[in-house]
Amino acid sequence: MTVDPDPTAAARARYGWPRSAGYSELYERLAEVILAEPAMVSILDVAPPTQRHPGLLLSALHDRVLAHPEEPLAGWYPSVTGRPAPASDPAPALRAFFAAHGREIRELVATRSTQTNDPLRCAPLVFAFAAVAEEVRRPLGVVELGAS
């Protein structure tokens, strides 16, 4: 029997959950716990297929933390406390929060969506714009016609 060195690999692949080292220590740790807990990560299954991504679940979690600032998990959210997150592990507080408010999180995931704007998806256009500008020998302008 082969042991998977990453016990969260299947969940990462299923939900397209990237590794986000360096972005947010809190979200990195929350992701580790959520991905290791099938009852937590599977909440994404209630979302429409195009919305089954980590941002939706983390957004729903953050929304509920803001709605319940008295819960211990709120202590790790500077948006609630106005202070840096403590150095201790938020995993026990996260599990308790899901136990108490999992239905609320599930409802948000099932009924809401996220709008994400990632400027890197436009990176390939830079080369096309450069080629056109060189050919016409004039500067180009870009007008954004709304959110993607």
C-alpha positions as CSV (number, residue, x, y, z in Angstrom):
1,M,0.0,0.0,0.0
2,T,1.3,3.4,-1.0
3,V,0.8,6.2,1.5
4,D,0.1,9.6,0.1
5,P,2.6,12.0,1.6
6,D,0.0,14.8,1.5
7,P,-3.3,13.6,3.1
8,T,-5.0,16.6,1.7
9,A,-4.0,16.0,-1.9
10,A,-7.3,14.5,-3.0
11,A,-9.3,17.4,-1.6
12,R,-6.9,19.9,-3.1
13,A,-7.3,18.3,-6.5
14,R,-11.1,18.0,-6.2
15,Y,-11.7,21.6,-5.3
16,G,-8.7,23.2,-7.1
17,W,-7.3,24.3,-3.7
18,P,-3.9,25.8,-4.4
19,R,-1.0,26.0,-2.0
20,S,-0.8,29.6,-0.9
21,A,2.4,29.7,1.1
22,G,3.4,33.3,1.9
23,Y,0.0,34.9,1.4
24,S,-1.6,34.5,4.8
25,E,-0.4,32.4,7.7
26,L,-3.9,32.3,9.1
27,Y,-5.5,31.2,5.8
28,E,-2.7,28.6,5.2
29,R,-3.4,27.0,8.6
30,L,-7.2,27.2,8.1
31,A,-6.8,25.6,4.7
32,E,-4.8,22.7,6.2
33,V,-7.5,22.0,8.8
34,I,-10.4,22.4,6.4
35,L,-8.8,20.2,3.8
36,A,-8.1,17.5,6.3
37,E,-11.7,17.5,7.6
38,P,-14.1,16.0,5.0
39,A,-17.1,17.4,6.7
40,M,-15.7,20.9,6.4
41,V,-14.3,20.9,2.8
42,S,-17.3,19.0,1.4
43,I,-19.4,22.0,2.2
44,L,-18.2,23.2,-1.2
45,D,-20.3,20.5,-2.8
46,V,-23.4,22.5,-2.2
47,A,-22.1,25.4,-4.3
48,P,-22.8,25.6,-8.0
49,P,-20.0,23.8,-9.9
50,T,-18.4,27.1,-11.2
51,Q,-18.2,28.4,-7.6
52,R,-16.6,25.3,-5.9
53,H,-13.4,27.1,-5.0
54,P,-11.6,27.9,-1.7
55,G,-12.3,31.6,-1.9
56,L,-16.0,31.0,-1.5
57,L,-15.6,28.8,1.6
58,L,-13.1,31.1,3.2
59,S,-15.3,34.1,2.4
60,A,-18.3,32.4,3.9
61,L,-16.3,31.5,7.0
62,H,-15.0,35.1,7.4
63,D,-18.6,36.4,7.0
64,R,-19.8,34.2,9.8
65,V,-16.8,35.1,12.0
66,L,-17.7,38.8,11.5
67,A,-21.3,37.9,12.5
68,H,-20.1,36.1,15.6
69,P,-17.3,38.1,17.1
70,E,-17.8,36.6,20.5
71,E,-16.6,33.2,19.2
72,P,-13.0,32.2,20.0
73,L,-12.1,31.8,16.3
74,A,-12.7,35.6,15.9
75,G,-9.5,36.1,17.9
76,W,-7.4,35.1,14.9
77,Y,-9.1,37.6,12.6
78,P,-7.5,41.1,12.7
79,S,-10.6,42.4,10.9
80,V,-12.5,41.6,14.1
81,T,-10.0,42.3,16.8
82,G,-7.9,45.1,15.3
83,R,-4.8,43.1,16.5
84,P,-2.4,40.6,14.9
85,A,-3.5,37.0,15.1
86,P,-2.1,35.1,18.1
87,A,0.7,32.7,17.5
88,S,-1.3,29.7,18.9
89,D,-3.0,27.2,16.6
90,P,-6.5,28.2,15.5
91,A,-7.5,24.6,14.6
92,P,-9.5,23.8,17.8
93,A,-11.4,27.1,17.5
94,L,-12.0,26.5,13.8
95,R,-13.4,23.0,14.5
96,A,-15.7,24.4,17.3
97,F,-16.8,27.2,15.0
98,F,-17.8,24.8,12.2
99,A,-19.6,22.7,14.8
100,A,-21.6,25.7,16.0
101,H,-22.1,27.5,12.7
102,G,-21.6,25.0,9.9
103,R,-25.2,25.3,8.7
104,E,-24.8,29.0,8.3
105,I,-21.6,28.5,6.3
106,R,-23.2,25.9,4.2
107,E,-26.2,28.2,3.5
108,L,-23.8,31.0,2.3
109,V,-21.8,28.6,0.2
110,A,-25.0,27.3,-1.5
111,T,-26.5,30.7,-2.2
112,R,-23.7,33.1,-2.7
113,S,-20.9,33.6,-5.2
114,T,-17.6,35.4,-5.4
115,Q,-16.2,37.8,-8.0
116,T,-12.5,37.5,-8.2
117,N,-10.3,39.8,-10.4
118,D,-6.9,38.4,-11.0
119,P,-4.7,40.7,-13.0
120,L,-2.3,37.9,-13.9
121,R,-4.9,36.4,-16.2
122,C,-4.3,39.4,-18.5
123,A,-0.5,38.8,-18.6
124,P,-0.7,37.1,-22.0
125,L,-2.3,40.2,-23.5
126,V,0.8,42.2,-22.8
127,F,2.6,40.4,-25.5
128,A,-0.2,40.8,-28.0
129,F,-0.5,44.5,-27.2
130,A,3.3,45.0,-27.6
131,A,3.2,43.3,-31.0
132,V,0.3,45.4,-32.2
133,A,1.9,48.6,-30.8
134,E,5.1,47.8,-32.6
135,E,3.3,47.1,-35.9
136,V,1.2,50.2,-35.9
137,R,4.0,52.3,-34.3
138,R,1.6,54.1,-32.1
139,P,0.8,53.8,-28.4
140,L,-2.2,51.7,-27.4
141,G,-4.9,52.5,-24.9
142,V,-7.0,50.0,-23.0
143,V,-10.5,50.7,-21.8
144,E,-12.0,48.3,-19.2
145,L,-15.7,47.8,-19.8
146,G,-16.6,46.5,-16.4
147,A,-15.7,43.6,-14.1
148,S,-14.9,40.3,-15.5
